[in-house]
Amino acid sequence: MSARVSASGHDLTRLEPAERERLAAGLDPESRRVLLAHGTERPFCGGLLAEKGKGVYVCGLCALPLFRSETKFESGTGWPSFWRPFDPAHIAEVRDTSHGMIRVEIRCARCDGHLGHVFPDGPEPTGLRYCLNSAALRFVPEPD
């Protein structure tokens, strides 16, 4: 399998099933439920909702950079929200018709882990609200 590299220089080559399972073995039960079983954490309960530090939010499974702290905003929905991804190629969009709604699910482009959904009601300049599960992310603080 040849490597795919994003414009920001990150490897987007899909993980082999054995590598995905190896990484998944280290997940806590809630992260496993969200990332692998397409679950959703309860609103206002995620550990990253109140995170205000400078840094990067990465995939909780494969550590691909997904969102920068500068693009995080308070949406009032109870989940961490962002108006632009770190690199658009790092996010895969999938039509989601579950729960009697039509939405756009977002997944990690490298490991296919479920992250949340994107909605067209965010702030400018994009008008998008990437609504994420804290359990699907890890925050990597910017070095001082």
JOZI-V854600 format. One record per pair of residues at least 6 apart in sequence whose ideal C-beta (glycine too) atoms are under 6 Angstrom apart, sorted by the first residue. I is the first residue (numbers start at 1). J is the second residue. D is the distance in whole Angstrom. If there is no record, write none. Layout:
((I;J;D) (I;J;D))
//
This chain:
((3;11;6) (3;13;5) (4;12;4) (4;13;5) (6;12;5) (6;87;5) (6;89;4) (8;87;4) (12;109;5) (12;110;5) (15;111;5) (20;111;6) (23;61;5) (30;135;5) (31;60;5) (31;135;5) (33;39;4) (34;133;5) (34;135;4) (34;136;5) (35;60;6) (35;61;5) (35;113;4) (35;114;6) (35;136;5) (38;114;4) (41;133;5) (41;135;5) (43;78;3) (44;78;4) (46;134;3) (47;134;5) (48;80;5) (48;134;4) (48;137;6) (48;139;6) (49;80;6) (51;139;5) (53;141;5) (54;69;5) (54;142;4) (55;69;5) (55;139;6) (55;140;5) (55;141;4) (55;142;5) (56;65;5) (56;68;6) (56;140;5) (57;66;5) (57;67;4) (57;137;5) (57;139;6) (58;65;5) (58;138;5) (58;140;6) (59;66;6) (59;108;4) (59;113;6) (60;136;5) (60;137;5) (60;138;5) (61;111;5) (61;113;4) (62;110;5) (62;111;4) (64;90;6) (64;108;6) (64;110;5) (65;86;4) (66;86;5) (66;90;6) (67;82;4) (67;85;6) (67;86;6) (68;86;6) (71;82;5) (71;83;5) (71;84;5) (72;82;5) (73;81;6) (73;123;6) (75;81;4) (75;129;6) (79;131;5) (80;132;5) (80;134;6) (81;129;5) (81;131;5) (82;130;4) (83;122;5) (83;123;5) (83;126;5) (83;128;6) (84;126;5) (85;91;5) (90;109;5) (91;106;5) (92;107;5) (92;109;5) (93;104;5) (94;105;5) (96;103;5) (96;105;4) (103;117;5) (104;118;5) (105;117;6) (106;115;5) (106;116;6) (106;118;5) (107;114;6) (107;115;6) (115;132;6) (115;136;5) (116;131;5) (116;132;4) (116;133;5) (117;131;5) (118;128;6) (118;130;5) (119;129;5) (121;129;6) (122;128;4) (122;129;3))
//
